[in-house]
Amino acid sequence: MFEVLMTEEQKRLRDEVRDFVKSVPRQLILDMDAEKVSFPKEFLVEAGRRNLLGLRFPHEYGGRGLKWVDELIALEEIGTLGMSLTCLYQVVSIVGETLNVFGNEAQKEKYLKPTVEGKMYCAEALTEPRGGSDFFGATTVARKEGSHYILNGQKRFIVGAEGADYFVVYANSNPGASPRDALSLFIVERDMGVEVKYIYGLMGTRGGGVGRIVFRDVRVPEENLVGEENGASRIFWQMMIPERISSGVTGGSRAILEIAARYANKRKAFGQPIRNFEAVSFKIAESITKLDAVSAFGYAVAKTVDEGIGTRGYQRRLVSELKRLSTDVQWEVVNDAMQILGGIGYTNVFPVERALRDARLAGIWTGTNEIMNLIIQHEYYQELLTKTVEGRDMEADVPITEAEAAEEKVYE
């Protein structure tokens, strides 16, 4: 469905990314899952060499000046490599967005450009031990001292931490103030004294350098402040758009469904291919319908953000809906694929079990899907309660008079 909406230029981009994806060594993916590799630097080096990182950023910083629609096309292909490599690819886009939109010229030259070129590696430091979805409860503190900020605190579950040269770090720089008026954002280089520990035994999404980082009196020069002091809440809300829109892709789960569908066409039971049984064929029909729906919705959301349509609240609602829908669908499709394969799907003869372990994380990170529901309904009510009925007023289409209806509508 997505392909029919592509321009010829976008199809060439897809083919270019597909060629890169095919070049990634099979052994790298296996070694990452076995945790023999903790940070696949060579993946980012090669993507940078091919000019496939940071596609949306300006040419002067190494990007291609493309849009979100183009990046989703690339992510569809990258997704077939598994979630760990997809995450590392996305981190460049997410951290890069921070620098491109909110960074100054010096920061873009020093950090954004080499990152897009695959010569420097980054990570985004959001989650803390005391706060996952409660982002504004961050306890990492930044104290101004002369021309430096002194950082103390801890972040965890940081994708790419193991190999990162620098981190974008949210910290409380105004203790006692409202959390939304207390946060600042800093570029913190690893060599400034950041302690990095690759300690987690992850169920899936392995080998992407996910780690814990600790700040003990880390001195950060004031020129590494991104945006205004105590103004990072505005940055955070803007950054939730790239965080969540990049989750709205189906490449990995679509590939898994194809494996299951081909298996169902070959595998025989009771004297016929199992695709002939409704229990199997209906799962395939439902899965491809869900995936096509996500692709179409993802395209619409990307176009909305690209064109700047609607308010920021409206865009936040759409990207939250996309993240919620796409991650639920990923899980459902991969889970059904395993059911179609039966016992053999539960082994490593097929990559389905690895994909299932990966997919479970998608509904947790960048805000759990429960938090997505919270945002969706909040932004929807904000829109609904500030406008009058624009189309036909269906509430009036009842077989009693307006006065009688008003008398019966008791709200308190």
Summary of the structure (lengths in Angstrom):
residues: 412
radius of gyration: 23.4
end to end distance: 48.2
largest distance: 79.7
contacts: 1377
relative contact order: 0.10
helix: 56%
strand: 14%
